[in-house]
Amino acid sequence: MSQQVLWEVVKGNNAFLVKRNGLTLSTDPFNNTGVQTYSSTGFISKNAVGVAPTSGKVNQINNINLVAKKSTKFQQADRKAKNTQSVYASTLAVKHGVHTASRVIRKRFGTSRLGLQKAALRKLVKLNRANSVRRRNEIAAAKAQKK
């Protein structure tokens, strides 16, 4: 099915839709803006990258994951092996720094979806800043406990 037909079907009612105080927002893992619009909805597009914080170890250098959709070749192989329906996404932990993650985002979107590329990069920068503030606070707390 085309993306436009899918959008017309799911724009008013889907699992990621949140309506509060007159706002219509989205909790889609591939949506980096949080706004429920055709252009930013990632679960219906073929080429999507989501930036999400990890809920794991506190001592990691970067608590950021990139969630990317797998290609259709992997989807067909998984369906033959498992015969189940699931979200076909691969998660990549940002271990080598934010610059490497930004290169992955730029490659994934290419030049076709510059608006979504900028939104993903903006979210990556915000999460990185939040992690650096959190690390500074943890270091300060550890120093205070030692005294």
C-alpha positions in Angstrom: 0.0 0.0 0.0 1.1 3.5 -0.6 2.1 5.7 2.3 -0.7 8.2 1.6 -3.4 5.6 1.8 -1.9 4.3 5.1 -1.8 7.8 6.5 -5.5 8.4 5.6 -6.4 5.2 7.4 -4.3 5.8 10.6 -4.2 9.6 11.0 -7.3 9.7 13.3 -6.7 6.6 15.3 -3.6 4.6 16.0 -1.6 3.2 18.9 0.8 6.1 19.0 -1.8 8.9 19.0 -2.1 11.1 22.1 -4.8 13.8 22.4 -4.6 16.2 25.3 -5.8 19.7 25.8 -6.6 20.2 22.1 -3.1 18.9 21.0 -2.6 15.9 18.8 0.8 14.4 19.5 2.5 11.1 18.6 4.6 8.7 20.7 5.9 6.9 17.6 9.5 5.7 18.1 10.4 6.9 14.6 8.8 10.3 15.0 11.5 12.7 16.2 9.2 15.8 16.4 6.4 14.4 18.5 3.8 16.0 16.2 1.1 13.9 14.5 1.6 14.9 10.9 2.0 13.0 7.6 5.6 14.1 7.1 6.9 13.3 10.6 5.0 10.0 11.1 7.7 7.3 10.9 5.9 4.1 11.2 4.3 4.4 7.8 7.4 5.6 5.9 10.0 3.3 4.4 13.0 5.2 5.5 12.9 6.3 9.1 15.3 6.7 12.0 14.3 7.4 15.6 16.5 8.8 18.3 15.6 7.6 21.8 17.2 7.6 25.2 18.1 4.2 26.7 16.6 2.9 29.9 19.6 0.9 30.8 22.9 1.5 32.6 23.5 4.8 34.2 27.3 4.6 33.8 27.2 4.5 30.0 29.0 7.3 28.2 26.0 8.0 25.9 22.6 6.8 26.8 21.2 7.2 23.3 19.9 4.6 20.8 19.2 5.0 17.1 16.2 3.0 16.0 16.3 2.3 12.3 13.8 0.5 10.1 15.1 -2.7 8.5 15.0 -3.1 4.8 12.3 -5.2 3.1 14.8 -8.0 2.5 15.2 -8.5 6.2 11.5 -8.3 6.8 10.8 -11.1 4.3 13.6 -13.3 5.8 12.2 -12.8 9.3 8.6 -13.6 8.2 9.7 -16.9 6.6 11.7 -17.8 9.7 9.2 -16.8 12.5 5.8 -16.4 10.8 5.0 -13.6 13.2 4.2 -9.9 12.7 6.4 -7.4 14.6 8.1 -4.1 14.2 11.1 -4.6 12.0 13.6 -2.2 13.5 17.2 -2.5 14.5 18.6 -0.6 17.5 22.1 0.8 17.4 23.6 2.1 20.7 25.7 5.2 20.3 29.0 4.0 21.6 31.4 5.9 19.4 30.1 9.3 20.0 27.5 11.7 18.7 29.4 12.5 15.5 29.3 8.8 14.4 25.5 8.8 15.1 25.0 12.0 13.1 26.8 10.4 10.2 24.4 7.4 10.4 21.4 9.7 10.4 22.7 11.7 7.4 23.3 8.5 5.4 19.9 7.1 6.3 18.0 10.1 5.2 20.3 11.2 2.4 19.1 14.3 0.6 15.5 13.3 0.2 14.1 14.1 3.6 16.1 17.1 4.9 13.4 18.2 7.3 13.3 14.9 9.1 17.1 14.7 9.1 17.3 18.0 10.9 14.7 17.0 13.4 16.6 13.7 14.2 19.9 15.6 14.5 18.2 18.2 16.8 16.9 15.5 19.0 20.3 13.8 19.1 22.0 17.0 20.2 19.3 17.6 22.9 19.7 14.1 24.3 23.5 14.4 24.3 23.3 17.7 26.2 21.0 16.2 28.8 23.4 13.3 29.2 26.3 15.6 29.8 24.4 17.6 32.4 23.4 14.3 34.1 27.0 13.1 34.1 28.3 16.4 35.6 25.7 16.1 38.4 26.7 12.5 39.1 30.3 13.5 39.3 29.5 16.4 41.6 27.4 14.1 43.9 30.2 11.5 44.0 32.7 14.2 45.0 30.4 15.5 47.7 29.9 12.0 49.2 33.7 11.5 49.4 34.2 14.6 51.5 
